[in-house]
Amino acid sequence: MKYSGERYIPDSIKSSIISFEHWHRYHFASALVEDKVVLDVACGAGYGSHLLAQRQSKQVCGVDISSETVEYAQHKYQLEHLSFRQGDVCALPFEDNTFDVITSFETIEHIDETQQIKAMGEFQRVLKPGGVLLISTPNLNSGLYKEVDNEFHIKEFSAREFVRFVENYFPECVIMGQSFVSASVISSADATSGQSVLSVEEQCFERPGPFHAESAKFSIAVCSQHSMAEEVRQKLHSTIMVDSQNHFFAEYDDYIESLKFHIQQKEKAVEEATTYTNSLEQENTKLQQHLSDVSSSFAEREGDTQALRAENEQLRNQLQQKEAELKKTQQVLTDETANMSEAYASLRKAFDDKEGELGNFKRDYEEQFAALAKLLEQKDSEASAVIEGFQAEVIKVQNTYEALNQAFESKSVHEKKLYDLVAQKDQELSALHIELDRVLGEHQRYVEQVNMAQTEAANQQNAAEASGNEGSQNEEQFKRE
């Protein structure tokens, strides 16, 4: 079973102090279990229950809430009158008045206040009248324990709190304390010689004092609901568990040697750090000199930087002016394009009007020509010369019409060129200043061409009208004749 930090496992714990504290409590309790039925609550790995079973007890049962722990104990410790079973301290799986002695060491602090009350009620229930409960807990106010932070403890007690708590359920109560102390042993080879325990304080200090339970690391209560038998009280004397093989000091000697080794490593690290610090200081001196040189160079270049900044500001202003001029040019081009569009629309409308008028004129002329042809058929022999002249006039009108059509097609070509030129100029704004004069010149020439076309069309129309008038006069003259 792996050590989790919650339960003491003899094969896993290497600390002498922790081992002495756990084993001593069970050795202390073993004086009260002869011919008794004993319950060990929160027995853990089972080592304590096994010890109590070896002390002439009648029956010992270890109970723990962990099934894994119970299985470990059943496998590890096997005696005829020793058993282990799973159970909760708040609901012990036993009949009333079953046990003469109950031990529950380092249990009560692992549960909350409500559960603590239930646990004490269970102890009362399964304990026989006159039976004895041995219960212990860490002393929260002890100088030996107060720095410990145990994640498995939920509700801990000071020594006085523990006394008041236990006496609420077991009025007959003897409170004892447990601590780990140093000792010097003088022993005889004669095993039958007597033994005595001396306190160093009684010999060396001006103010010797008794061992107080309130200052002990652990509080142990031996209690009963009824008057405690005198034979039980006589067994409640102070006991000392001696480290005869000096495990504790050997452990601390190893710890001290480990500290010495770590100190040597630290001293070596400090020496290396000092050497490294000196090298860093030398490097820092070089860097300081380099920084000074760089500062001087920076001061020299600061003037150049100021000049560059001024030049940059001037260029920025020029760029802003150019951008403003470009915006104005773009606006002019936009306005010119709009004007050109309006002029084209006006020209297109005038051309359409002229085309309509020419169509009307053509229809009228064709009607007149048909009438004249009919008349000429009657007078063919007499008016051949007149008809030939009239045909010449017709050819002239057709030529005029074709010239007008060519002028219209030429205008469409110029219109396409104009839109292509505008699109090209929109894509080449970067070269606008160079191309603008040429575009304006092109536009001017285009306008002149359109004006010339309009003039030519007007002249042709006038000529056509004049020809029509001349034809009318010839027809009237022909009728008169």
PyMOL commands that set and color helices and strands:
alter all, ss='L'
color gray80, all
select helices_A, chain A and resi 16-32+47-53+67-76+108-110+113-126+159-167+200-204+213-215+230-234+247-378+380-427+429-480
alter helices_A, ss='H'
color red, helices_A
select strands_A, chain A and resi 37-41+59-64+82-86+99-105+127-138+172-178+218-224
alter strands_A, ss='S'
color yellow, strands_A
deselect
rebuild
show_as cartoon
